[in-house]
Amino acid sequence: MSVKVEEVRQFWNANPCNSDMSYEADRRRYFEEITAKRYNGRDWHIPTTAQFEKYAGKDVLEIGCGIGTDGFEFAKRGAHYVGIDLTENSVALARERFELFNVKGTFKVVNAEAGLPFESDSFDHIYSFGVIHHSPKTEAIVDEMYRVLRPGGTVTVMLYNRSSINYYLEIMFLRRVFRLLLYPQFMPNLLSKLTGFDEWKLKGHRDLMLKNPNPTKEQWISMNTDGPYCPLAKVYDKYEAYELFRRFRDVRQEVWEFNTEHWSLIGKIIPLMVARTIGNLWGWHRMIYAAK
Ligand SMILES: C[S@@+](CC[C@H](N)C(=O)[O-])C[C@H]1O[C@@H](n2cnc3c(N)ncnc32)[C@H](O)[C@@H]1O
């Protein structure tokens, strides 16, 4: 059964991306803490790949801006920034962030796969990090990106990488084998204590396994990326990504991010340089850079 964009909207509206990375009561400190954790943690590579400073004075559109963490970095450095997202709650948080720090930006709640509400050839750069693989009509969003980009304009897009440790080893092998351990009711709690993994996620996986013991491949991938209740996530290898961006020119790809948090004790002892090298070989984030 194919996933409807409404299910995607409901999920992300209830769980604005990274909004739980801080519990600071002071709203400025709340957003600052999320930014610091994002760029000093497992997503340390974003400033390198997004190149925020390169787009000062340019018209930048972000598709799936979430709570505006990366968008804020573009806008703060002088980009004319427009952020769109499927969900009202994300857009409200992104707006709040910009207003608190007095940074200019425009926001709209938009389902990008239903068409972007902008003239053709109106942006110099489009940025989209971890978004279009969550949408049922990914191809339609890429077509719209092409339409609203000016000739010579560029895109930077992050897609989940099929050719990764996350996909082949973790999602398709280890999680399938170890999910059987979750049958006894006490196991989510015990496993969480032993491994440090989130208990609510383990409980969620147990509940889903009891409700739907034989998920389809699409369902299995989706429930093993952004938490058990994420309705849709897709993965792309190099060739699938080239195919998706076939209308663009100068398409270049890189992979980044080995998430050590998924590896319990191993993740804690592995040297940073090794983790980063693994990330550049079989990481979870496939970065696509291309031009119109
Ligand atoms: C994993 S979050 C990433 C958010 C942000 N880019 C970040 O890195 O923090 C995915 C976001 O994509 C948005 N999204 C999913 N499908 C979308 C669509 N069809 N149109 C616009 N936004 C969409 C969701 O609402 C959610 O905010």
The ligand as a Gaussian input file, in Angstrom:
#p B3LYP/6-31G(d) Opt

LIG

0 1
 C       13.999000      14.851000       8.314000
 S       13.154000      16.389000       8.284000
 C       14.459000      17.458000       7.709000
 C       14.223000      18.906000       8.042000
 C       15.417000      19.808000       7.776000
 N       15.807000      19.810000       6.399000
 C       16.566000      19.388000       8.642000
 O       17.564000      18.891000       8.123000
 O       16.456000      19.548000       9.865000
 C       12.113000      16.232000       6.853000
 C       11.293000      17.458000       6.582000
 O       10.790000      17.359000       5.255000
 C        9.496000      17.917000       5.237000
 N        8.807000      17.393000       4.062000
 C        8.518000      16.099000       3.779000
 N        7.834000      16.005000       2.624000
 C        7.685000      17.268000       2.166000
 C        7.026000      17.830000       1.034000
 N        6.394000      17.063000       0.158000
 N        7.044000      19.173000       0.881000
 C        7.683000      19.966000       1.767000
 N        8.315000      19.485000       2.868000
 C        8.315000      18.151000       3.066000
 C        8.927000      17.462000       6.565000
 O        7.795000      18.207000       6.947000
 C       10.125000      17.627000       7.504000
 O       10.134000      18.906000       8.094000

